[in-house]
Amino acid sequence: MNVETEPFTKKKKHIICMASDFFYPNTGGVEEHIYNLSQCLIKHGHKVIVITHCYEERVGIRYLTQGLKVYYLPIRVFYSQCALPTMICNIAIVRYILIRERIEIVHGHSAFSVLAHEVSIIGKLMGLKTVFTDHSLFGFADMSAVLTNKYLQMCLCECDHCICVSHTGKENTVLRAKVKAHKVSVIPNAVDAYAFTPDPSQRDPDTITIIIISRLVYRKGVDLMAAVIADMCPRYSNIRFIVGGDGPKMWLLQEVRERKGFQHCVTLLGSLKHSEVRDVLVKGDIFLNTSLTEAYCMAIVEAASCGLKVVSTKVGGIPEVLPEDMIYLAEPNVSSIVDSVEQAIKDLKDGNFLCPYKCNKNVRKMYNWMDVTRRTEIVYDKIMLNKIKPLGLQLKSYLSCGVWPFLLVISLMYLLLQLVERMYKRKNIDIARDLKL
């Protein structure tokens, strides 16, 4: 199905459950995507709820803008904001929520989210439609990649449709999860260009300010980032680096700054709220992204929307995101990144750059949430036409992944659903009232 060319026809309103381990108050591209997509779907008349795990004291039901209801389940985090993959422990509460909210479509987000896969499988066993959005690229070589890819393949066997944020991401998902290509659509991320507006008056005319905003983890290329800073700071007296974000690799940047004596030219801001990102971006002339793998990269679009010259590694789906006149692409090595940054500095001094307000206007045309929502609605309308499969055919699909013990897990989940049905009958569950704002 080609979502880009599908004509838009207004159809019935849907009741959708967004499921993921990653949601506010945690910050990141997945969290922002779920929130913005949900808000736009609500504007179009659909009902949307979110299921995620608890965040410290935030447990239970919370309401966000436009009455978006969020269920923070009492599930403990196992590793890196993900729940423990038990598959069976959360069946009763998930079933209760899906019935109480009269859910029709379960939309899971992120291949790394255990909760997204669990809720999708439970929903499928209950006869609901399921959609999965993959936000990341993953390799094929190391043991963790092999295990993650096999787990993803098992969980997507019965998924009605998959969405990827770039064509490179689609190719990656089709190969590693063995999903049929016609069941995968490409719908990019978007950015609120009206929130990320340029403000050239905030820039320091006497310095070249390079902004880096990223989670400080290995796949974001923090080692390359540190090496570029160590290479460029001694050679340019008027260069300044402002680094926003936190993570397990923060120590590396701190070590480079302290050992080399770069306190005057390297500022580490630590973790930032998403509402604070724009105020940091407008202070910069250049935005630097050193990712080793990336399906889309929301950060470079936000930076371009603020009028910064973007320098990024040429990996994953990044070459698809911005046109050539808005980005400098480099190979993922120190010398290539330094050369691209130096070229950006030269163009900046020569006045060879797009007007920041024109950059904002271009981003507004290329990526907006209403367009993403319209294309997502087409996917929802299509999968609602799919027939409900009986348990036997579902088990046959799961068998195709080649992991026989997984059939026992699915069968046990089905039996537990039947047991819970006897204990907490559907007819005795109160239907939640829709909050009208």
FIBA-414693 format. One record per residue (C-alpha): residue in one letter; residue number from 1; z, x, y. Coordinates in Angstrom, 1 decimal. Example, Ala and Ser with C-alpha at 12.3 -4.5 7.8 and 13.67 -1.06 7.14 Angstrom:
<vokes>
VOKE  type  seq      up    east   north
VOKE     A    1     7.8    12.3    -4.5
VOKE     S    2     7.1    13.7    -1.1
</vokes>
This chain:
<vokes>
VOKE  type  seq      up    east   north
VOKE     M    1     0.0     0.0     0.0
VOKE     N    2    -1.0     1.4     3.4
VOKE     V    3     1.6     0.2     5.8
VOKE     E    4    -0.1     1.7     8.8
VOKE     T    5    -3.2    -0.6     8.5
VOKE     E    6    -1.5    -3.7     7.1
VOKE     P    7    -1.9    -6.6     9.5
VOKE     F    8     1.4    -8.0    10.8
VOKE     T    9     2.1   -11.6    10.0
VOKE     K   10     5.3   -13.3    10.8
VOKE     K   11     7.1   -14.5     7.6
VOKE     K   12    10.5   -15.7     6.6
VOKE     K   13    13.6   -13.9     7.8
VOKE     H   14    15.3   -11.6     5.3
VOKE     I   15    19.0   -10.8     4.5
VOKE     I   16    19.2    -7.0     4.1
VOKE     C   17    21.9    -4.7     2.9
VOKE     M   18    21.6    -1.1     4.1
VOKE     A   19    23.5     1.2     1.7
VOKE     S   20    24.3     4.9     2.2
VOKE     D   21    27.1     7.4     2.1
VOKE     F   22    26.0     8.5     5.6
VOKE     F   23    26.8     6.3     8.5
VOKE     Y   24    28.8     6.3    11.7
VOKE     P   25    31.2     7.7    12.7
VOKE     N   26    29.5    10.6    10.9
VOKE     T   27    26.5    11.9    12.9
VOKE     G   28    23.0    12.8    11.7
VOKE     G   29    19.4    11.7    11.4
VOKE     V   30    20.1     9.3     8.5
VOKE     E   31    23.0     7.6    10.3
VOKE     E   32    21.0     7.2    13.4
VOKE     H   33    18.0     5.8    11.4
VOKE     I   34    20.1     3.2     9.7
VOKE     Y   35    21.8     2.1    12.9
VOKE     N   36    18.6     1.8    15.0
VOKE     L   37    16.6     0.2    12.3
VOKE     S   38    19.4    -2.4    11.7
VOKE     Q   39    19.6    -3.2    15.4
VOKE     C   40    15.8    -3.8    15.6
VOKE     L   41    15.8    -5.9    12.5
VOKE     I   42    18.6    -8.1    14.0
VOKE     K   43    16.5    -8.4    17.2
VOKE     H   44    13.6    -9.7    15.0
VOKE     G   45    15.9   -12.4    13.6
VOKE     H   46    16.9   -10.8    10.2
VOKE     K   47    20.5   -10.5     9.0
VOKE     V   48    21.6    -7.0     8.3
VOKE     I   49    24.9    -5.6     6.8
VOKE     V   50    25.7    -1.9     6.0
VOKE     I   51    27.7    -0.7     3.0
VOKE     T   52    29.2     2.8     3.2
VOKE     H   53    32.4     4.6     2.2
VOKE     C   54    35.5     4.8     4.3
VOKE     Y   55    35.9     7.5     6.9
VOKE     E   56    39.6     8.6     7.2
VOKE     E   57    41.4     5.5     8.7
VOKE     R   58    38.2     3.5     9.1
VOKE     V   59    38.5     1.1     6.1
VOKE     G   60    37.4    -2.5     5.8
VOKE     I   61    35.0    -4.5     7.9
VOKE     R   62    33.9    -3.4    11.3
VOKE     Y   63    31.4    -5.1    13.7
VOKE     L   64    29.0    -3.0    15.8
VOKE     T   65    26.5    -3.9    18.5
VOKE     Q   66    24.7    -7.3    18.0
VOKE     G   67    27.2    -8.3    15.3
VOKE     L   68    26.0    -5.6    12.8
VOKE     K   69    28.7    -5.9    10.0
VOKE     V   70    29.7    -2.7     8.3
VOKE     Y   71    31.7    -2.6     5.1
VOKE     Y   72    33.7     0.7     4.8
VOKE     L   73    34.6     0.6     1.2
VOKE     P   74    37.9     2.2     0.0
VOKE     I   75    36.0     5.0    -1.9
VOKE     R   76    37.1     8.6    -1.5
VOKE     V   77    34.6    11.3    -0.6
VOKE     F   78    33.8    13.7    -3.5
VOKE     Y   79    31.6    16.4    -1.8
VOKE     S   80    29.7    16.7     1.5
VOKE     Q   81    30.4    13.1     2.6
VOKE     C   82    29.2    11.7    -0.8
VOKE     A   83    31.2     9.5    -3.1
VOKE     L   84    31.9    10.4    -6.8
VOKE     P   85    28.9     9.2    -9.0
VOKE     T   86    30.9     7.0   -11.4
VOKE     M   87    28.2     4.3   -11.5
VOKE     I   88    30.7     1.7   -12.8
VOKE     C   89    33.9     1.8   -10.7
VOKE     N   90    32.5     0.0    -7.7
VOKE     I   91    30.6    -2.8    -9.5
VOKE     A   92    33.1    -5.6    -8.7
VOKE     I   93    33.4    -5.0    -5.0
VOKE     V   94    29.7    -4.4    -4.5
VOKE     R   95    28.8    -7.5    -6.4
VOKE     Y   96    31.3    -9.5    -4.4
VOKE     I   97    29.8    -8.3    -1.1
VOKE     L   98    26.2    -8.9    -2.2
VOKE     I   99    27.0   -12.5    -3.2
VOKE     R  100    29.2   -13.2    -0.2
VOKE     E  101    26.5   -12.1     2.2
VOKE     R  102    23.7   -13.8     0.2
VOKE     I  103    21.8   -10.5     0.2
VOKE     E  104    18.1   -10.6    -0.8
VOKE     I  105    17.1    -6.9    -0.3
VOKE     V  106    19.1    -3.8    -0.9
VOKE     H  107    17.8    -0.8     1.2
VOKE     G  108    19.2     2.5     0.1
VOKE     H  109    18.9     5.6     2.3
VOKE     S  110    18.9     9.4     1.4
VOKE     A  111    18.3    11.0    -2.0
VOKE     F  112    21.7    12.7    -1.6
VOKE     S  113    23.6     9.4    -1.3
VOKE     V  114    25.3     8.4    -4.5
VOKE     L  115    26.4     5.1    -3.0
VOKE     A  116    22.9     4.1    -2.1
VOKE     H  117    21.7     4.6    -5.7
VOKE     E  118    24.7     2.7    -7.1
VOKE     V  119    24.3    -0.3    -4.9
VOKE     S  120    20.5    -0.4    -5.5
VOKE     I  121    21.0    -0.4    -9.3
VOKE     I  122    23.7    -3.0    -9.1
VOKE     G  123    21.5    -5.1    -6.9
VOKE     K  124    18.5    -4.8    -9.2
VOKE     L  125    20.7    -5.9   -12.2
VOKE     M  126    21.6    -8.9   -10.1
VOKE     G  127    18.0    -9.8    -9.6
VOKE     L  128    17.6    -8.5    -6.0
VOKE     K  129    14.8    -6.6    -4.4
VOKE     T  130    15.3    -2.9    -3.7
VOKE     V  131    13.8    -0.4    -1.2
VOKE     F  132    14.7     3.3    -0.9
VOKE     T  133    14.0     5.6     2.1
VOKE     D  134    13.9     9.3     1.4
VOKE     H  135    14.8    11.4     4.4
VOKE     S  136    14.8    14.9     2.9
VOKE     L  137    12.6    17.4     1.1
VOKE     F  138    14.0    19.1    -2.1
VOKE     G  139    12.8    22.0    -4.2
VOKE     F  140    12.0    22.3    -7.9
VOKE     A  141    13.2    25.7    -9.0
VOKE     D  142    17.0    26.0    -9.0
VOKE     M  143    19.4    24.2   -11.3
VOKE     S  144    20.8    21.9    -8.5
VOKE     A  145    17.3    20.8    -7.6
VOKE     V  146    16.4    20.1   -11.3
VOKE     L  147    19.5    17.9   -11.7
VOKE     T  148    19.1    16.1    -8.4
VOKE     N  149    15.4    15.4    -9.0
VOKE     K  150    16.2    14.0   -12.5
VOKE     Y  151    19.0    11.8   -11.1
VOKE     L  152    16.6    10.6    -8.4
VOKE     Q  153    13.9     9.8   -10.9
VOKE     M  154    16.3     7.8   -13.0
VOKE     C  155    17.6     5.8   -10.0
VOKE     L  156    14.1     5.0    -8.7
VOKE     C  157    12.7     3.8   -12.0
VOKE     E  158    13.2     0.2   -11.0
VOKE     C  159    13.0     0.5    -7.2
VOKE     D  160    10.4    -2.0    -5.8
VOKE     H  161     9.2     0.3    -3.1
VOKE     C  162     9.9     3.7    -1.5
VOKE     I  163     9.6     4.8     2.1
VOKE     C  164     9.2     8.5     3.3
VOKE     V  165     9.4     9.7     6.8
VOKE     S  166     6.3    12.0     6.6
VOKE     H  167     3.3    12.6     4.3
VOKE     T  168     4.8    15.9     3.1
VOKE     G  169     7.9    13.9     2.2
VOKE     K  170     5.8    11.4     0.3
VOKE     E  171     4.1    14.1    -1.7
VOKE     N  172     7.5    15.7    -2.4
VOKE     T  173     9.1    12.4    -3.6
VOKE     V  174     6.1    11.5    -5.8
VOKE     L  175     6.2    14.8    -7.5
VOKE     R  176    10.0    15.2    -8.0
VOKE     A  177    10.9    11.6    -8.7
VOKE     K  178     7.6    10.7   -10.5
VOKE     V  179     7.2     7.6    -8.4
VOKE     K  180     3.7     6.0    -8.4
VOKE     A  181     2.0     6.9    -5.1
VOKE     H  182     1.0     3.3    -4.4
VOKE     K  183     4.7     2.4    -4.4
VOKE     V  184     5.4     4.9    -1.6
VOKE     S  185     4.7     4.3     2.1
VOKE     V  186     5.0     6.6     5.1
VOKE     I  187     7.0     5.3     8.0
VOKE     P  188     8.2     8.0    10.4
VOKE     N  189    11.5     8.2    12.2
VOKE     A  190    11.6     7.3    15.9
VOKE     V  191    13.6     8.1    19.0
VOKE     D  192    14.9     6.1    21.9
VOKE     A  193    12.8     7.8    24.6
VOKE     Y  194    14.5     5.7    27.2
VOKE     A  195    17.9     7.3    26.3
VOKE     F  196    16.4    10.8    26.0
VOKE     T  197    14.9    11.2    29.5
VOKE     P  198    14.2    14.5    31.3
VOKE     D  199    16.2    15.8    34.2
VOKE     P  200    14.8    19.1    35.4
VOKE     S  201    17.5    19.4    38.1
VOKE     Q  202    20.0    20.2    35.4
VOKE     R  203    18.3    23.5    34.5
VOKE     D  204    19.4    26.9    35.8
VOKE     P  205    16.3    28.4    37.6
VOKE     D  206    17.7    31.9    37.3
VOKE     T  207    17.9    31.9    33.4
VOKE     I  208    15.9    30.9    30.4
VOKE     T  209    18.1    28.5    28.5
VOKE     I  210    17.4    28.0    24.8
VOKE     I  211    19.1    25.0    23.2
VOKE     I  212    19.9    24.8    19.5
VOKE     I  213    21.4    21.5    18.1
VOKE     S  214    21.7    21.3    14.4
VOKE     R  215    24.1    21.0    11.5
VOKE     L  216    25.1    24.6    10.7
VOKE     V  217    24.2    24.6     7.0
VOKE     Y  218    22.0    26.9     5.0
VOKE     R  219    18.9    24.7     4.9
VOKE     K  220    18.9    24.5     8.7
VOKE     G  221    18.2    28.3     8.8
VOKE     V  222    21.4    29.4    10.4
VOKE     D  223    20.8    33.0     9.1
VOKE     L  224    17.5    33.0    10.9
VOKE     M  225    19.2    31.6    14.0
VOKE     A  226    21.8    34.3    14.0
VOKE     A  227    19.2    37.0    13.6
VOKE     V  228    17.0    35.7    16.4
VOKE     I  229    20.0    35.6    18.8
VOKE     A  230    21.0    39.2    17.8
VOKE     D  231    17.4    40.3    18.4
VOKE     M  232    16.7    38.6    21.7
VOKE     C  233    20.0    38.8    23.7
VOKE     P  234    20.0    42.6    24.1
VOKE     R  235    16.3    42.6    25.3
VOKE     Y  236    16.5    39.8    27.8
VOKE     S  237    19.2    39.9    30.4
VOKE     N  238    18.4    36.4    31.7
VOKE     I  239    18.4    34.5    28.4
VOKE     R  240    21.1    32.1    27.4
VOKE     F  241    21.7    30.3    24.1
VOKE     I  242    23.6    27.0    23.9
VOKE     V  243    24.3    26.0    20.3
VOKE     G  244    25.6    22.5    19.5
VOKE     G  245    26.7    21.4    16.0
VOKE     D  246    29.2    22.4    13.4
VOKE     G  247    29.1    23.2     9.7
VOKE     P  248    30.1    25.7     7.0
VOKE     K  249    27.9    28.4     8.6
VOKE     M  250    29.5    28.3    12.0
VOKE     W  251    31.4    31.5    11.1
VOKE     L  252    28.1    33.5    11.1
VOKE     L  253    27.3    32.6    14.7
VOKE     Q  254    30.8    33.3    15.7
VOKE     E  255    30.7    36.7    14.0
VOKE     V  256    27.4    37.6    15.8
VOKE     R  257    28.7    36.6    19.2
VOKE     E  258    32.0    38.5    18.8
VOKE     R  259    30.7    41.7    17.1
VOKE     K  260    27.7    42.1    19.5
VOKE     G  261    29.6    41.1    22.6
VOKE     F  262    27.4    38.1    23.4
VOKE     Q  263    30.1    35.9    24.9
VOKE     H  264    28.2    35.8    28.2
VOKE     C  265    24.9    34.6    26.7
VOKE     V  266    25.8    32.5    23.7
VOKE     T  267    27.8    29.3    24.0
VOKE     L  268    29.0    27.5    20.9
VOKE     L  269    29.8    23.8    21.7
VOKE     G  270    30.8    22.8    18.2
VOKE     S  271    30.4    19.2    17.0
VOKE     L  272    28.7    16.8    19.4
VOKE     K  273    28.7    13.0    19.6
VOKE     H  274    25.1    11.7    19.6
VOKE     S  275    25.7    10.2    23.1
VOKE     E  276    26.4    13.8    24.3
VOKE     V  277    23.2    15.4    22.9
VOKE     R  278    20.9    14.3    25.8
VOKE     D  279    23.3    15.9    28.4
VOKE     V  280    23.1    19.2    26.6
VOKE     L  281    19.3    19.1    26.0
VOKE     V  282    18.4    18.6    29.7
VOKE     K  283    20.1    21.9    30.6
VOKE     G  284    17.6    23.8    28.5
VOKE     D  285    14.1    25.1    28.9
VOKE     I  286    13.3    25.7    25.3
VOKE     F  287    14.5    24.0    22.1
VOKE     L  288    14.7    26.2    18.9
VOKE     N  289    14.7    24.8    15.4
VOKE     T  290    15.0    27.3    12.5
VOKE     S  291    15.0    24.9     9.5
VOKE     L  292    14.0    26.2     6.1
VOKE     T  293    13.1    22.7     4.9
VOKE     E  294    12.6    19.5     6.8
VOKE     A  295    11.0    16.2     6.1
VOKE     Y  296    10.7    15.0     9.7
VOKE     C  297    13.3    16.6    12.1
VOKE     M  298    14.6    14.1    14.6
VOKE     A  299    16.0    16.9    16.8
VOKE     I  300    12.6    18.2    17.9
VOKE     V  301    11.4    14.8    18.9
VOKE     E  302    14.6    14.2    21.0
VOKE     A  303    14.1    17.6    22.6
VOKE     A  304    10.4    16.9    23.4
VOKE     S  305    11.4    13.5    24.8
VOKE     C  306    13.7    15.4    27.2
VOKE     G  307    10.8    17.6    28.3
VOKE     L  308    11.8    20.9    26.6
VOKE     K  309     9.3    23.3    25.1
VOKE     V  310     9.8    23.1    21.3
VOKE     V  311     9.8    26.2    19.0
VOKE     S  312    10.1    25.4    15.3
VOKE     T  313     9.6    26.8    11.9
VOKE     K  314     6.4    25.6    10.2
VOKE     V  315     8.0    24.0     7.2
VOKE     G  316     7.9    20.6     5.4
VOKE     G  317     6.7    17.7     7.6
VOKE     I  318     7.3    19.4    11.0
VOKE     P  319     3.6    20.1    11.6
VOKE     E  320     2.9    16.4    11.4
VOKE     V  321     5.6    15.4    14.0
VOKE     L  322     4.4    16.7    17.4
VOKE     P  323     0.9    17.6    18.8
VOKE     E  324    -0.1    21.3    19.3
VOKE     D  325     0.4    21.2    23.1
VOKE     M  326     4.1    20.1    22.6
VOKE     I  327     5.3    22.6    20.0
VOKE     Y  328     5.1    26.3    19.0
VOKE     L  329     5.1    26.7    15.2
VOKE     A  330     6.4    29.8    13.5
VOKE     E  331     6.7    31.1    10.0
VOKE     P  332    10.3    31.0     8.7
VOKE     N  333    11.0    34.6     9.4
VOKE     V  334    12.7    36.4    12.3
VOKE     S  335     9.7    38.2    13.7
VOKE     S  336     7.5    35.1    13.8
VOKE     I  337    10.2    33.0    15.4
VOKE     V  338    10.9    35.7    18.1
VOKE     D  339     7.1    36.0    18.8
VOKE     S  340     6.9    32.2    19.3
VOKE     V  341    10.0    32.1    21.6
VOKE     E  342     8.5    34.9    23.6
VOKE     Q  343     5.2    33.1    23.9
VOKE     A  344     7.1    30.0    25.1
VOKE     I  345     9.0    32.1    27.7
VOKE     K  346     5.7    33.6    28.9
VOKE     D  347     4.1    30.1    29.3
VOKE     L  348     7.2    28.9    31.0
VOKE     K  349     6.9    31.7    33.6
VOKE     D  350     3.2    31.2    34.0
VOKE     G  351     3.6    27.4    34.6
VOKE     N  352     1.6    26.7    31.5
VOKE     F  353     3.5    23.6    30.2
VOKE     L  354     3.3    19.8    30.2
VOKE     C  355     5.2    17.8    32.8
VOKE     P  356     8.6    16.8    31.2
VOKE     Y  357     8.0    13.2    32.2
VOKE     K  358     4.6    13.2    30.6
VOKE     C  359     6.2    14.6    27.4
VOKE     N  360     8.7    11.7    27.5
VOKE     K  361     5.8     9.2    28.0
VOKE     N  362     3.9    10.7    25.0
VOKE     V  363     6.9    10.5    22.7
VOKE     R  364     7.5     6.9    23.8
VOKE     K  365     4.0     6.1    22.6
VOKE     M  366     4.1     8.0    19.4
VOKE     Y  367     7.6     7.0    18.1
VOKE     N  368     9.4     3.8    18.9
VOKE     W  369    11.9     1.8    16.8
VOKE     M  370    10.1    -1.5    17.2
VOKE     D  371     7.0    -0.1    15.5
VOKE     V  372     9.1     1.4    12.7
VOKE     T  373    10.7    -2.0    12.3
VOKE     R  374     7.4    -3.8    12.2
VOKE     R  375     6.1    -1.6     9.4
VOKE     T  376     9.4    -1.8     7.5
VOKE     E  377     9.1    -5.7     7.7
VOKE     I  378     5.7    -5.4     6.0
VOKE     V  379     7.3    -3.6     3.1
VOKE     Y  380    10.0    -6.3     2.8
VOKE     D  381     7.5    -9.1     2.8
VOKE     K  382     5.5    -7.4     0.1
VOKE     I  383     8.3    -6.7    -2.3
VOKE     M  384     9.6   -10.3    -2.0
VOKE     L  385     6.5   -11.3    -3.9
VOKE     N  386     7.5    -9.1    -6.9
VOKE     K  387     8.8   -11.0   -10.0
VOKE     I  388    12.3   -10.5   -11.3
VOKE     K  389    12.3    -8.4   -14.5
VOKE     P  390    14.6    -9.3   -17.4
VOKE     L  391    17.1    -6.7   -18.6
VOKE     G  392    14.8    -5.6   -21.5
VOKE     L  393    11.9    -4.7   -19.2
VOKE     Q  394    14.3    -2.9   -16.9
VOKE     L  395    15.7    -0.8   -19.8
VOKE     K  396    12.1     0.0   -20.8
VOKE     S  397    11.4     1.4   -17.3
VOKE     Y  398    14.6     3.5   -17.3
VOKE     L  399    13.5     4.8   -20.7
VOKE     S  400    10.4     6.3   -19.1
VOKE     C  401    12.5     8.9   -17.3
VOKE     G  402    13.3    10.5   -20.7
VOKE     V  403    17.1    10.4   -20.4
VOKE     W  404    18.2     8.2   -23.3
VOKE     P  405    22.0     8.2   -22.4
VOKE     F  406    21.1     6.6   -19.0
VOKE     L  407    20.2     3.4   -20.9
VOKE     L  408    23.8     3.3   -22.1
VOKE     V  409    25.0     3.6   -18.5
VOKE     I  410    22.7     0.8   -17.3
VOKE     S  411    23.7    -1.4   -20.3
VOKE     L  412    27.4    -0.8   -19.6
VOKE     M  413    26.8    -1.7   -15.9
VOKE     Y  414    25.1    -4.9   -17.0
VOKE     L  415    28.0    -5.8   -19.4
VOKE     L  416    30.5    -5.1   -16.7
VOKE     L  417    28.6    -7.4   -14.3
VOKE     Q  418    28.8   -10.2   -16.9
VOKE     L  419    32.5    -9.6   -17.4
VOKE     V  420    33.1    -9.7   -13.6
VOKE     E  421    31.1   -12.9   -13.5
VOKE     R  422    33.5   -14.5   -15.9
VOKE     M  423    36.5   -13.2   -14.1
VOKE     Y  424    35.3   -13.9   -10.5
VOKE     K  425    32.7   -16.7   -10.8
VOKE     R  426    30.0   -16.8    -8.3
VOKE     K  427    30.7   -20.4    -7.3
VOKE     N  428    34.3   -19.4    -6.3
VOKE     I  429    33.1   -16.7    -3.8
VOKE     D  430    33.2   -17.9    -0.2
VOKE     I  431    29.9   -17.3     1.7
VOKE     A  432    30.4   -15.3     4.8
VOKE     R  433    29.6   -17.0     8.1
VOKE     D  434    26.9   -15.4    10.2
VOKE     L  435    28.2   -14.0    13.5
VOKE     K  436    26.2   -15.3    16.4
VOKE     L  437    26.3   -13.3    19.6
</vokes>
